[in-house]
Amino acid sequence: MLKVAKFGGSSLADAVQFAKVKAIIESDPTRRLIVVSAPGKRHSDDSKVTDLLYLCHAHLQYSVSCEPIFRMIEQRYLEICDRLQLKAVLEGEFEEVFSSLNKDIRIDYLVSRGEYFSAKVMAEYLGFTFADAKNLVLFDADGRLNVERTEAAIQAFLKDHDKVVLPGFYGSLPDGTIKVFSRGGSDISGALLAVGAGADIYENWTDVSGILMADPRVVENPRRIDMVTYSELRELAYMGANVIHEGAIYPARDKGIPINIRNTNEPENPGTTILNEKEVASLGESGPLISGIAGKKSFTVITIGKSIDDGRGMIRKALEVLEKYNVQVEHIPSGIDSFSIVVATSEVQPHQLEIVADINAVCQPSGVRIVDQIALIAVVGRNMVYRPGVSGRLFSALGDENINIRMIAQGSDEINIIVGVENKDYERTIRTIYNRFVDE
């Protein structure tokens, strides 16, 4: 058994959190490959180290000294080292970076130092080998991650090293220049290490005990999802339930490596396990009907009446208009006489009049209608396909609460039902669905 364990910023915020991480790792000898983020917030008024590094770069661009901020970062790591009784772990490291602080410093290099310093400290604390991600996580010259080269580099490195700490978030271009992922990219680093090592499981340790079935800001004390498929997670994440970076899902899914979301502050909690569809299929119809509920507010529905003479090509033409204005399409519900295009209000609003005019010009529809202030709510569950009457129960529950459904959509794989309601009914809709399908 081999586990890759990735620890996020909240798990490494201070020396106390570092000690918790060490206890977790040492409690299970199969946790031999570790990925770390930069320290996160210690309290609500605190700053993440990565945010401070971005702030340093912003100061430099305006020729403003960032030394006070940089020394604040340095002091934070030195305090962690002092409390963990680690000597000279980062000796010379901060001065090397400080000497390169100027207007021309590459932002990717500067902000990657948060993870770099964390990994240095953690490796020393655990007695593991430090592995610089610039040598293992490899990008092509165009900035795209090269998964094959990365996997090969990791495998070659692990032939000679059994216990390793890898900094997350960054890698390097072919010329050795540091390249970072988007924020939260340490999740991807962990997935890549799991794939390269052929791990049996990828543990992602954070400050929540898995994925909840609904937003706790909307539903009081929602249940934890024990097990979810990659497809279900994608649907939930798309609608805003973000616990793990989306880019981390693909490498692990493709290799069939389960992901386990765990809480550093509640290590006894089993969290949520993400499995591929084949593994879950062996369980049959066991498990809850609904895996989770997620949603977003503020969408616009553009309803286009089909041409009386010839409606062929209308959807394509309408989509080309939206592409012209760089508006991403979320859903396309369709009927006999009309079809609708659902887009984020923030994207379409600045050009709404021009978009309507262009649609009228190129599509020559029987009419165009705009409805704003729509919330989309996804009810996700792999077992819904096996149970008749789910849609009926859903619509009945909302009807009992006098919630007006403005739109309905369902994926072809039948693992989700999406309803559109008015923004004002967003929270009430989620609570109604949760109470009917989960707490019933």
Secondary structure, 3 states (H helix, E strand, C coil): CCEEEEECHHHHCCHHHHHHHHHHHHCCCCEEEEEECCCCCCCCCCCCHHHHHHHHHHHHHCCCCCHHHHHHHHHHHHHHHHHCCCCCCCCCHHHHHHCCCCCCCCHHHHHHHHHHHHHHHHHHHHCCEECCHHHCCEECCCCCECHHHHHHHHHHHHCCCCCEEEECCEEECCCCCEEECCCCCHHHHHHHHHHHHCCCEEEEEECCCCCECCCCCCCCCCCECCEEEHHHHHHHHHCCCCCCCHHHHHHHHHCCCCEEEEECCCCCCCCEEEECHHHHHCCCCCCCCCCEEEEEEEEEEEEEECCCCCCCCHHHHHHHHHHHCCCCEEECCECCCEEEEEEEHHHHHHHHHHHHHHHHHHHCCCEEEEEEEEEEEEEECCCHHHCCCHHHHHHHHHHHCCCCCCEEEECCCCCEEEEEEEHHHHHHHHHHHHHHHCCC
